[in-house]
Structures are given as structure tokens and as C-alpha cells.
Amino acid sequence: MLHYAVVFFVIALIAALFGFGGIAASAAGIAKILFILFAILAVASFLFGLIKKP
């Protein structure tokens, strides 16, 4: 999931470089959502891993 966030961020940077503002904003928004989702799932996985150990 983090890979897809980075891919969309790179797409946003390239689109902004060439002047496609709408596409850049959309790709940056998608990247932000994916990164937040990744962070939440990573923290949840870490916490459940701590709880599950005897």
C-alpha cells in the first residue's frame, strides 16, 4: 500500500511539473489517503502483534 502511495505521489509531481494541476491534485489526494490508511494499518498491526504474544 505504501508503494501505491509513493507511485501516486510521483505521478502528482510529474503532472505538476508539466502543468496538469487537476491531475496533480487528484493524484496527491489519492496518495495522501493511501498513506494515512497505511499508517493506521501499520499501527494496528503493531499493536495486535504486541497483544498476541504471551
SEDOKOL-957819 format. One record per residue (C-alpha): residue number from 1; residue in three letters; y, x negated, z. Coordinates in steps of 0.2 Angstrom, whole numbers, plus 5000, padded with zeros to 4 digits. Example, Ala and Ser with C-alpha at 12.3 -4.5 7.8 and 13.67 -1.06 7.14 Angstrom:
REC|1|Ala|4978|4938|5039
REC|2|Ser|4995|4932|5036
This chain:
REC|1|Met|5000|5000|5000
REC|2|Leu|5012|4986|5004
REC|3|His|5008|4979|4986
REC|4|Tyr|5014|4995|4978
REC|5|Ala|5030|4994|4989
REC|6|Val|5033|4977|4983
REC|7|Val|5029|4982|4965
REC|8|Phe|5042|4997|4966
REC|9|Phe|5055|4985|4974
REC|10|Val|5053|4973|4959
REC|11|Ile|5054|4987|4947
REC|12|Ala|5070|4993|4956
REC|13|Leu|5078|4975|4955
REC|14|Ile|5074|4973|4936
REC|15|Ala|5080|4991|4932
REC|16|Ala|5096|4987|4942
REC|17|Leu|5098|4971|4933
REC|18|Phe|5098|4980|4916
REC|19|Gly|5110|4993|4922
REC|20|Phe|5097|5008|4924
REC|21|Gly|5105|5015|4940
REC|22|Gly|5095|5031|4941
REC|23|Ile|5078|5022|4939
REC|24|Ala|5083|5008|4951
REC|25|Ala|5087|5021|4964
REC|26|Ser|5071|5031|4962
REC|27|Ala|5060|5015|4962
REC|28|Ala|5070|5009|4978
REC|29|Gly|5067|5026|4986
REC|30|Ile|5048|5025|4982
REC|31|Ala|5047|5008|4989
REC|32|Lys|5056|5012|5005
REC|33|Ile|5044|5027|5008
REC|34|Leu|5029|5017|5004
REC|35|Phe|5034|5003|5016
REC|36|Ile|5038|5015|5030
REC|37|Leu|5021|5023|5028
REC|38|Phe|5013|5006|5028
REC|39|Ala|5021|5001|5044
REC|40|Ile|5016|5017|5053
REC|41|Leu|4998|5015|5047
REC|42|Ala|4998|4996|5052
REC|43|Val|5004|5000|5069
REC|44|Ala|4992|5015|5071
REC|45|Ser|4978|5004|5066
REC|46|Phe|4983|4990|5078
REC|47|Leu|4984|5002|5092
REC|48|Phe|4967|5011|5089
REC|49|Gly|4959|4993|5087
REC|50|Leu|4966|4989|5105
REC|51|Ile|4960|5006|5112
REC|52|Lys|4942|5005|5104
REC|53|Lys|4937|4988|5112
REC|54|Pro|4928|4989|5128
